[in-house]
Amino acid sequence: MALLDKIFGKNKTLSELSKAELRKEEIIIGKQRDRLFKRIEDIAAAKQKIFQQGATQKSPELRKALAQQFELKGMEQVMVARELNLRSKELMTVSRVRLLQESRASGATNGRLNVTEKDMARITSWIEDDAVSQDMYLERLDQILDTGAQADKDALAQAGLTSAGNELMHLWDQMDRGHLKEDEAFEEADRAIRRKQGAMEKEI
């Protein structure tokens, strides 16, 4: 685990890192995650191109070669997706701890920051387990940090999705199912963001 090895290499536990150190890790991991996201997009585009080439070819030999290329791209996509899942979980971890530090400093939450070596071992196993989804991981991480009912949900939500973000996920799902056109979904997403911004302005 790149993140946790780096932390223990500094002879510091996750909870002993300063807000500045955590923010630095967030930026580094965020850039790594963005590069992986771009790779997955590129692989998907390549697969689409290979598929279209195969559709226009009549030669069985050429189609066989293209089918092999398609399979290799599919395997590469799975491997990159797994790495993306790891980076996403790492990013959730440092974001959660940093936000918890900031919330505790302002007296907004009473979550636990003394993450033990045993906790880190559990966190590591969940990060590396493909069967543990990002939602499952976030729930388990929050249990370790004792967030939840005592936590400032608005502050902690910054590390995940807001209601507007969740609505966007729902809109994309509706597009996948053919229930919404792209322009309609975009208008709904834009309205959701404006509602969120309006609510935040009222709170200020």
KOLMI-588086 format. One record per residue (C-alpha): residue in one letter; residue number from 1; x, y, z. Coordinates in pm, whole numbers. Each point is the difference from the previous one (the first is absolute). Layout:
(zakol 'a'; NUM; (X; Y; Z))
...
***
This chain:
(zakol 'm'; 1; (0; 0; 0))
(zakol 'a'; 2; (180; 312; -126))
(zakol 'l'; 3; (-177; 244; 233))
(zakol 'l'; 4; (29; -200; 321))
(zakol 'd'; 5; (359; -108; -70))
(zakol 'k'; 6; (89; 365; -46))
(zakol 'i'; 7; (-166; 92; 329))
(zakol 'f'; 8; (172; -273; 197))
(zakol 'g'; 9; (325; 82; -183))
(zakol 'k'; 10; (-21; 340; 167))
(zakol 'n'; 11; (-47; -175; 336))
(zakol 'k'; 12; (-338; 166; 28))
(zakol 't'; 13; (-346; -145; 22))
(zakol 'l'; 14; (-277; 140; -215))
(zakol 's'; 15; (-145; 196; 292))
(zakol 'e'; 16; (341; 157; 79))
(zakol 'l'; 17; (32; 168; -338))
(zakol 's'; 18; (-65; 373; 4))
(zakol 'k'; 19; (-278; 161; -203))
(zakol 'a'; 20; (264; 133; -240))
(zakol 'e'; 21; (150; -349; -47))
(zakol 'l'; 22; (-343; -152; -52))
(zakol 'r'; 23; (-91; 270; -252))
(zakol 'k'; 24; (326; -68; -189))
(zakol 'e'; 25; (-87; -371; -13))
(zakol 'e'; 26; (-350; 88; -123))
(zakol 'i'; 27; (142; 200; -289))
(zakol 'i'; 28; (250; -271; -98))
(zakol 'i'; 29; (-255; -282; 14))
(zakol 'g'; 30; (-260; 215; -176))
(zakol 'k'; 31; (237; 54; -293))
(zakol 'q'; 32; (76; -373; -15))
(zakol 'r'; 33; (-373; -77; 1))
(zakol 'd'; 34; (-63; 252; -279))
(zakol 'r'; 35; (273; -160; -216))
(zakol 'l'; 36; (-155; -344; 52))
(zakol 'f'; 37; (-344; 137; -87))
(zakol 'k'; 38; (147; 139; -326))
(zakol 'r'; 39; (160; -338; -77))
(zakol 'i'; 40; (-333; -177; 41))
(zakol 'e'; 41; (-162; 252; -235))
(zakol 'd'; 42; (276; -57; -257))
(zakol 'i'; 43; (-31; -378; 28))
(zakol 'a'; 44; (-379; 20; -42))
(zakol 'a'; 45; (45; 216; -312))
(zakol 'a'; 46; (254; -249; -139))
(zakol 'k'; 47; (-240; -289; 61))
(zakol 'q'; 48; (-275; 187; -179))
(zakol 'k'; 49; (231; 61; -299))
(zakol 'i'; 50; (104; -368; -13))
(zakol 'f'; 51; (-363; -108; 16))
(zakol 'q'; 52; (-93; 232; -287))
(zakol 'q'; 53; (294; -126; -207))
(zakol 'g'; 54; (-111; -357; 52))
(zakol 'a'; 55; (-352; 88; -107))
(zakol 't'; 56; (128; 130; -337))
(zakol 'q'; 57; (236; -294; -66))
(zakol 'k'; 58; (-110; -317; -176))
(zakol 's'; 59; (326; -193; 29))
(zakol 'p'; 60; (-18; -261; 280))
(zakol 'e'; 61; (376; 33; 57))
(zakol 'l'; 62; (-20; 377; 49))
(zakol 'r'; 63; (-302; -33; 222))
(zakol 'k'; 64; (181; -257; 212))
(zakol 'a'; 65; (296; 235; 44))
(zakol 'l'; 66; (-231; 286; 92))
(zakol 'a'; 67; (-187; -222; 244))
(zakol 'q'; 68; (330; -80; 173))
(zakol 'q'; 69; (83; 371; 20))
(zakol 'f'; 70; (-344; 67; 147))
(zakol 'e'; 71; (52; -268; 267))
(zakol 'l'; 72; (343; 142; 94))
(zakol 'k'; 73; (-145; 348; 33))
(zakol 'g'; 74; (-276; -143; 217))
(zakol 'm'; 75; (256; -163; 232))
(zakol 'e'; 76; (196; 326; 18))
(zakol 'q'; 77; (-318; 188; 84))
(zakol 'v'; 78; (-74; -234; 291))
(zakol 'm'; 79; (353; 40; 139))
(zakol 'v'; 80; (-10; 380; -23))
(zakol 'a'; 81; (-350; 4; 153))
(zakol 'r'; 82; (130; -196; 300))
(zakol 'e'; 83; (284; 248; 46))
(zakol 'l'; 84; (-248; 286; -31))
(zakol 'n'; 85; (-210; -160; 274))
(zakol 'l'; 86; (309; -13; 227))
(zakol 'r'; 87; (88; 365; -60))
(zakol 's'; 88; (-361; 104; 59))
(zakol 'k'; 89; (-7; -179; 337))
(zakol 'e'; 90; (334; 155; 95))
(zakol 'l'; 91; (-135; 343; -89))
(zakol 'm'; 92; (-310; -61; 212))
(zakol 't'; 93; (223; -96; 293))
(zakol 'v'; 94; (222; 309; 5))
(zakol 's'; 95; (-297; 229; -76))
(zakol 'r'; 96; (-204; -146; 286))
(zakol 'v'; 97; (283; 35; 252))
(zakol 'r'; 98; (85; 355; -112))
(zakol 'l'; 99; (-362; 112; 16))
(zakol 'l'; 100; (-38; -163; 339))
(zakol 'q'; 101; (308; 187; 125))
(zakol 'e'; 102; (-145; 329; -126))
(zakol 's'; 103; (-342; -76; 150))
(zakol 'r'; 104; (150; -88; 339))
(zakol 'a'; 105; (210; 317; -3))
(zakol 's'; 106; (-317; 206; -44))
(zakol 'g'; 107; (-192; -209; 255))
(zakol 'a'; 108; (-244; -121; -266))
(zakol 't'; 109; (42; -374; 55))
(zakol 'n'; 110; (124; -252; 258))
(zakol 'g'; 111; (127; -270; -235))
(zakol 'r'; 112; (302; -210; 101))
(zakol 'l'; 113; (339; 91; -145))
(zakol 'n'; 114; (224; -246; 187))
(zakol 'v'; 115; (20; -254; -284))
(zakol 't'; 116; (196; -297; 136))
(zakol 'e'; 117; (234; -238; -180))
(zakol 'k'; 118; (-276; -263; 19))
(zakol 'd'; 119; (-241; 245; -160))
(zakol 'm'; 120; (254; 66; -278))
(zakol 'a'; 121; (31; -373; -67))
(zakol 'r'; 122; (-379; -23; -38))
(zakol 'i'; 123; (-9; 308; -222))
(zakol 't'; 124; (277; -143; -219))
(zakol 's'; 125; (-183; -330; -47))
(zakol 'w'; 126; (-321; 180; -99))
(zakol 'i'; 127; (182; 226; -246))
(zakol 'e'; 128; (165; -297; -169))
(zakol 'd'; 129; (-315; -215; -6))
(zakol 'd'; 130; (-175; 39; -338))
(zakol 'a'; 131; (-316; -145; 156))
(zakol 'v'; 132; (-25; 302; 231))
(zakol 's'; 133; (-173; 271; -202))
(zakol 'q'; 134; (76; 368; 55))
(zakol 'd'; 135; (-336; 45; 177))
(zakol 'm'; 136; (71; -298; 229))
(zakol 'y'; 137; (351; 127; 68))
(zakol 'l'; 138; (-120; 349; 90))
(zakol 'e'; 139; (-256; -144; 243))
(zakol 'r'; 140; (262; -218; 169))
(zakol 'l'; 141; (251; 286; 15))
(zakol 'd'; 142; (-259; 222; 167))
(zakol 'q'; 143; (-60; -272; 259))
(zakol 'i'; 144; (372; -6; 85))
(zakol 'l'; 145; (11; 378; 28))
(zakol 'd'; 146; (-317; 1; 212))
(zakol 't'; 147; (-167; 243; -232))
(zakol 'g'; 148; (-368; -54; -74))
(zakol 'a'; 149; (-251; 140; 247))
(zakol 'q'; 150; (259; 218; 175))
(zakol 'a'; 151; (159; 123; -320))
(zakol 'd'; 152; (-68; 324; -177))
(zakol 'k'; 153; (-157; -159; -307))
(zakol 'd'; 154; (27; 314; -210))
(zakol 'a'; 155; (375; 21; 55))
(zakol 'l'; 156; (62; -368; -57))
(zakol 'a'; 157; (-211; 0; -316))
(zakol 'q'; 158; (274; 204; -166))
(zakol 'a'; 159; (204; -321; -25))
(zakol 'g'; 160; (-282; -179; -179))
(zakol 'l'; 161; (-298; 112; -207))
(zakol 't'; 162; (-249; 269; 88))
(zakol 's'; 163; (-371; -36; -75))
(zakol 'a'; 164; (67; 173; -332))
(zakol 'g'; 165; (276; -250; -79))
(zakol 'n'; 166; (-224; -293; 85))
(zakol 'e'; 167; (-271; 147; -220))
(zakol 'l'; 168; (248; 21; -288))
(zakol 'm'; 169; (86; -368; 49))
(zakol 'h'; 170; (-373; -79; -19))
(zakol 'l'; 171; (-37; 207; -319))
(zakol 'w'; 172; (287; -185; -167))
(zakol 'd'; 173; (-167; -327; 94))
(zakol 'q'; 174; (-324; 122; -156))
(zakol 'm'; 175; (190; 88; -319))
(zakol 'd'; 176; (155; -350; -7))
(zakol 'r'; 177; (-349; -146; 14))
(zakol 'g'; 178; (-120; 225; -281))
(zakol 'h'; 179; (-248; 184; 224))
(zakol 'l'; 180; (165; 340; -46))
(zakol 'k'; 181; (169; 179; -287))
(zakol 'e'; 182; (341; 158; 58))
(zakol 'd'; 183; (-123; 361; -27))
(zakol 'e'; 184; (-286; -68; 243))
(zakol 'a'; 185; (232; -169; 249))
(zakol 'f'; 186; (248; 288; -20))
(zakol 'e'; 187; (-274; 254; 72))
(zakol 'e'; 188; (-113; -203; 303))
(zakol 'a'; 189; (359; -28; 126))
(zakol 'd'; 190; (55; 371; -46))
(zakol 'r'; 191; (-317; 79; 195))
(zakol 'a'; 192; (111; -233; 282))
(zakol 'i'; 193; (333; 180; 28))
(zakol 'r'; 194; (-173; 340; 6))
(zakol 'r'; 195; (-235; -122; 276))
(zakol 'k'; 196; (300; -120; 202))
(zakol 'q'; 197; (181; 331; -47))
(zakol 'g'; 198; (-312; 193; 97))
(zakol 'a'; 199; (-37; -202; 320))
(zakol 'm'; 200; (366; 58; 91))
(zakol 'e'; 201; (-35; 377; -58))
(zakol 'k'; 202; (-299; 11; 239))
(zakol 'e'; 203; (205; -170; 272))
(zakol 'i'; 204; (280; 257; -29))
***
